């Protein structure tokens, strides 16, 4: 790291890195949960229409719930 970074710049950088890590963790969890729920057979070269719809709905519900939970935690602080 550049030693000329001041405390506020360092804090901003750390917050950005923490947010990136949280997004990556959320994507990994979303992928795992929705894959296990929606892909019930050995996947072929592309998803069936029901698998595709399930994955889309699962991802949307997961993101909606994550947003609700995040807002709830923010209101508690």
C-alpha positions as CSV (number, residue, x, y, z in Angstrom):
1,X,0.0,0.0,0.0
2,X,1.0,3.5,-0.6
3,X,2.3,5.0,2.7
4,X,0.9,8.4,1.6
5,X,-2.7,7.2,2.0
6,X,-4.4,8.9,4.9
7,X,-6.7,7.3,7.4
8,X,-9.9,8.3,5.6
9,X,-8.7,6.9,2.3
10,X,-7.5,3.7,4.0
11,X,-10.9,3.3,5.7
12,X,-12.7,4.0,2.4
13,X,-10.6,1.4,0.7
14,X,-11.2,-1.2,3.4
15,X,-14.9,-0.6,3.3
16,X,-14.9,-1.1,-0.5
17,X,-13.0,-4.3,-0.2
18,X,-15.4,-5.5,2.6
19,X,-18.3,-4.8,0.3
20,X,-16.7,-6.7,-2.6
21,X,-16.2,-9.7,-0.3
22,X,-19.8,-9.6,0.8
23,X,-21.1,-9.5,-2.7
24,X,-18.8,-12.4,-3.7
25,X,-20.0,-14.4,-0.7
26,X,-23.6,-13.6,-1.6
27,X,-23.2,-14.7,-5.2
28,X,-21.5,-18.0,-4.1
29,X,-24.3,-18.7,-1.6
30,X,-27.0,-17.8,-4.1
31,X,-25.4,-20.0,-6.7
32,X,-25.2,-22.9,-4.3
33,X,-28.7,-22.6,-2.9
34,X,-30.5,-22.1,-6.3
35,X,-28.5,-24.8,-8.1
36,X,-29.4,-27.3,-5.4
37,X,-33.1,-26.3,-5.5
38,X,-33.6,-26.0,-9.2
39,X,-31.2,-28.4,-11.0
40,X,-32.5,-31.9,-10.1
41,X,-31.0,-33.9,-12.9
42,X,-27.7,-34.0,-14.7
43,X,-27.5,-30.7,-16.7
44,X,-27.2,-30.9,-20.4
45,X,-25.7,-28.3,-22.7
46,X,-28.4,-25.8,-21.6
47,X,-31.1,-25.5,-18.9
48,X,-34.7,-26.6,-19.5
49,X,-37.3,-23.9,-19.4
50,X,-38.5,-25.0,-16.0
51,X,-34.9,-25.0,-14.6
52,X,-34.3,-21.5,-16.1
53,X,-37.5,-20.1,-14.6
54,X,-36.7,-21.7,-11.2
55,X,-33.2,-20.3,-11.2
56,X,-34.5,-16.8,-12.1
57,X,-37.2,-16.9,-9.4
58,X,-34.9,-18.3,-6.8
59,X,-32.3,-15.6,-7.4
60,X,-34.9,-12.9,-7.3
61,X,-36.3,-14.2,-4.0
62,X,-32.8,-14.5,-2.5
63,X,-31.9,-11.0,-3.5
64,X,-35.2,-9.6,-2.2
65,X,-34.7,-11.3,1.2
66,X,-31.1,-10.2,1.4
67,X,-32.2,-6.6,0.9
68,X,-35.0,-6.9,3.5
69,X,-32.5,-8.3,6.0
70,X,-29.9,-5.7,5.2
71,X,-32.5,-2.9,5.7
72,X,-33.6,-4.4,9.0
73,X,-30.0,-4.5,10.3
74,X,-29.4,-0.9,9.2
75,X,-32.6,0.3,11.0
76,X,-31.3,-1.4,14.2
77,X,-28.1,0.6,14.3
